[in-house]
Amino acid sequence: MRPTRFLSQNLRLTLFTRVNCSLCDVVKHTLNQVQTARPFDYSEVDVLKNKEWKQAYQYEVPVLHIQKRISAGGDPEVLSEAKKLFHRFTQEELGESNG
């Protein structure tokens, strides 16, 4: 297995966002820069289209959940508890969170 593939399989980032969010755009740009150096699984959730996440993060976006896959009996979907970064953060802070 290639090292970059191993990293991408071991890190999952979920960005909670919404339309017309300039801070969300900044975070997306930062994530794009980090992803070129360290690949990871990435997904976005529009909080206004998801009732569960709307209640949690409607007024908090952008929020980034960072999870690591934990090897538990070979199950690739066992994840660590999400570490959460709110609003503004730098590439360095992101690197420290997923180190």
Secondary structure, 3 states (H helix, E strand, C coil): CCHHHHHHHHEEEEEEECCCCHHHHHHHHHHHHHHHHCCCEEEEEEHHHCHHHHHHHCCCCCEEEEEEECCECCECCCECCCEEEECCCCHHHHHHHHC
